[in-house]
Amino acid sequence: MRSAVLADTGPLYAAVDPHDQHHVRAQTELTKLSQGKLEVVIAYPTLFESFSLILYRLGGPKALGWLAEIRDGATLLAPALEDYQLAGEKLRRYPDQSITLFDALVSVLSTRSKMPVWTYDHHFDVMRSRIWR
C-alpha cells in the first residue's frame, strides 16, 4: 500500500456538509491529501457511521452520492476480531473519557497498519494515536 491516512468520521462528514464548522478545513485537507498522493483508507465501521450521519443529517440522496464517491476513491479496511477485542481493552484504559468504540477501533487499526489518523477528535490525542496534520 502506498502512503495513506486512516480516516475518522469527523473529516469525512465535514467534507460533505457545507454547514459543518470544519467543512473548509476538510476540503483543504482533501486537496492536500490528493496533492501528496496520500491514499484515504476507511475502516468499514467508520464507513457505516459516516453514512448514517450523512443520511440522517443531509438526506438519502446525499448519503448515496457520498457512498458512490467513496466506492470510487477510497480503500476500505475490514477490522479483524482481534482489532475489536483490542479496542475494548483500549476503552477500559480510559474510563474517565467518552471515547466511542468506533474511535478506539480506529486507534487500534492505526497502530496495526502504521497509518496516521485523519481526525478532528481530541480523543485520539488522549489515546496517543498518531495523527495526520
Secondary structure, DSSP 8 states (H G I E B T S, - for coil): --SEEEE-HHHHHHHH-TTSTTHHHHHHHHHHHHHTT-EEEEEHHHHHHHHHHHHHHH-HHHHHHHHHHHHHH-EEE---HHHHHHHHHHHHT-TTS---HHHHHHHHHHHHHT--EE---THHHHTT--B--
